[in-house]
Amino acid sequence: MFSKEVTVNNQVGLYARPATFFIQKANEFRSTIMVEKENRKVNAKSLLGVLSLGITKGTVINISAEGSDEEEAVNALCTLVASNFGE
């Protein structure tokens, strides 16, 4: 298992459009990927799950993955979040 913490800094947090980009990126990998906020963990490939966390600007999230491409998956998602989803 590989995991990293990252702070969401874009204006709207992880809602609607940014959440869609996040899930699309997560689905590019074979590993099981989870997103955690305040001890609540959801599947990073589930739009409803990610939206249910209510991730707003300034929130620190933990992204973890387990599988053959776990490190690549976590790094790619952290890079996406750090880039403010291209906004």
C-alpha positions, 0 to 999 in steps of 0.5 A: 500500500502506498499513500500521500497527503495533499491539500485541495486548493482550488476554489470549489474544492472536489465538487462537480467538474474537478471531482469528475477529472479526479475520478477519470484519472483514478479509473486509468489505474488498476489499483484499488484507490481510496480517498480519506478525509477525517477518518472517512474513506471512500473509493476514489473511482466513485463519484458519489463516494468522492462527493459525499466527503464534502471536500472544500478548499483547504481540506487535507485529504489522504490518497492511498492505493493498493495494487500493481500501479499503486505508487503511480496512481497516488502520484498522478492523483496528487499531481492533479490535485496540486495543479488545481485540476488545471484551473 
